[in-house]
Amino acid sequence: MKGTKAKKKTTSVWMILPLYFFTLVFVAGPLIYMVALSFAQPGSGTSVEWNLTLENYRKILDPVYLQTFRESFQLALTSTVIICLVGYPFGYFMAKMSDTWKKRAMLLLMLPFWINSLIRLYGWIIILQNKGVLNYILKGLGIIDKPLKILYSYPAIVVGMVYVLLPFMILSVYSSAEKLDWSLVEAARDLGAGKIKAFWTVSFKLTLPGLLSGVILTFIPSMGLFFIADILGGNKIVLVGSLIQEQMTRGNNWPFAAALAVVLMILTSLMIGLYRKITNVKELEGIG
């Protein structure tokens, strides 16, 4: 028996080793290199001088770069709020549908993922441009006299962010609402709670982890999806992702780009830590 257990343990170790190797080489290795690179100095061309310095992080405190973080945060917050307002009801009521309609709704959500995101964004250019579909419909209905200048503006970027990231919120809320024990809602109604009170005291609290995971999946990427700002915003708003790309391609300042990426990674880690803390508190409250 001992020999069989030892053999199984050895086999399991050899099966796990490729996963550890992959994580070390393709995840931990690049992250360690990025952190080390953030303390280096740019050399001639794309070369790097390994003279350790904090200058790259001091440079981030420059008002110009702080403004970039502020605008990125503002755009991410605006997009996330709209996504929550649209995505939560969609995912919640989708979980209450019959199995047939659930499959149909899921298919509609998955269809956009079969098309390249860049192609889909160029489709929005056709819709939002001065002679586009939206202005044509609004003029035809007599709502406007002159075409609305939506393309290459802040609202156009928000529309692009919401369009790209909305499915992640819907699926997160749906997966949480589908596991909801609806008998608890019925029990709250039997005890005299109205529809709204039963929703806020039972349904919303139990689906809050799905909403928070959706916020993580939408807020964090929206700070770095620079190609949406480039295509629909016309480079009028510079995001942190745009700044990192510019430093790597035009400025040839890879250490500063690495420092920006490290700061963005720290912000991401803080948000994930906050999410885990809130969900753990909710679980403890549920146990209590």
C-alpha positions, -999 to +999 in steps of 0.1 A: +000+000+000+028+024+009+045+017-024+013+024-043+007+057-025+043+068-031+039+059-068+007+079-071+023+108-053+053+107-077+030+106-107+009+136-094+041+156-089+053+149-124+018+159-137+019+192-118+055+201-128+046+213-163+021+237-148+046+251-123+072+254-151+047+273-174+037+296-145+074+303-136+085+309-172+056+327-188+040+345-157+064+350-128+094+355-151+080+384-171+066+400-140+099+399-122+117+413-153+091+441-156+096+451-120+134+450-123+132+470-156+112+497-139+142+506-118+166+508-148+175+537-170+169+541-208+199+539-230+205+547-266+178+534-289+159+505-273+188+496-250+186+497-212+213+507-186+210+487-154+218+516-131+191+512-104+171+544-099+137+556-086+135+583-113+109+564-134+085+563-104+092+600-096+084+608-132+049+593-128+042+620-102+046+647-129+012+665-133+010+654-170+012+617-161-010+621-130-036+636-153-034+606-175-041+583-146-069+606-135-086+606-169-082+568-172-098+563-138-126+587-146-133+569-179-131+535-162-155+546-134-180+561-159-180+530-181-183+507-151-213+526-136-231+524-170-222+487-174-235+479-139-268+498-146-273+478-178-256+445-171-269+437-137-307+437-146-299+418-179-279+391-161-304+389-132-335+385-153-316+362-177-312+338-148-350+338-143-357+328-180-367+294-191-339+271-203-348+277-240-346+315-236-314+312-215-297+294-244-309+320-269-298+349-247-264+332-241-260+327-279-266+364-285-240+373-259-214+349-274-219+360-310-198+392-307-169+372-294-168+353-327-158+386-345-126+404-340-130+433-316-113+458-339-138+450-367-167+455-343-153+489-332-149+500-368-186+491-372-193+517-345-175+543-366-201+536-394-229+541-368-216+572-350-201+592-378-218+624-391-234+606-420-238+574-400-267+552-392-275+569-359-277+604-373-297+591-403-323+576-380-325+606-357-329+630-386-355+607-402-375+608-369-372+646-368-354+646-335-324+665-347-318+690-376-280+688-377-258+657-374-246+650-338-208+650-335-204+619-315-175+602-332-140+611-319-154+623-286-156+612-250-191+597-253-179+576-283-151+561-261-176+554-233-199+537-259-170+516-271-160+506-236-195+496-226-200+476-258-168+456-254-170+450-216-208+446-211-209+408-217-184+402-189-207+420-164-238+401-177-221+367-175-208+374-140-242+385-126-259+356-145-236+330-130-243+344-095-280+348-100-284+313-115-272+298-082-296+319-062-321+299-040-353+315-051-372+299-022-354+325+000-370+353-020-404+336-017-399+332+020-392+369+023-424+377+004-444+353+026-431+372+057-445+404+044-417+420+024-426+437-009-410+430-042-385+458-039-376+450-002-373+413-010-349+421-038-327+444-018-326+423+013-322+389-003-316+388-041-292+417-043-271+406-013-268+371-026-258+382-061-234+409-049-203+387-054-213+383-091-217+421-094-183+428-077-166+402-100-182+420-130-169+453-117-133+438-115-136+424-150-148+457-165-131+484-144-095+471-146-094+465-184-111+498-192-080+516-178-058+500-204-079+494-235-062+521-254-072+509-289-108+518-281-097+554-273-076+555-304-103+543-328-134+560-314-118+589-296-092+600-322-064+601-296-081+630-278-080+611-245-048+594-235-052+564-213-025+546-192-024+519-218-018+545-246+009+561-225+027+527-221+024+519-258+038+554-267+068+550-243+076+516-259+072+524-295+079+561-300+098+572-269+120+540-266+117+544-228+111+509-218+120+514-181+094+542-177+068+520-195+076+492-171+071+516-141+037+526-155+028+490-159+039+482-123+018+510-109-012+498-129-006+463-117-005+475-081-038+493-085-053+461-101-040+440-072-055+464-046-089+462-064-087+424-064-077+424-027-107+446-019-130+424-038-118+393-020-121+410+014-157+421+007-167+387-006-151+370+025-170+393+048-202+385+029-195+348+033-189+351+070-221+371+074-239+343+056-224+317+079-232+337+109 
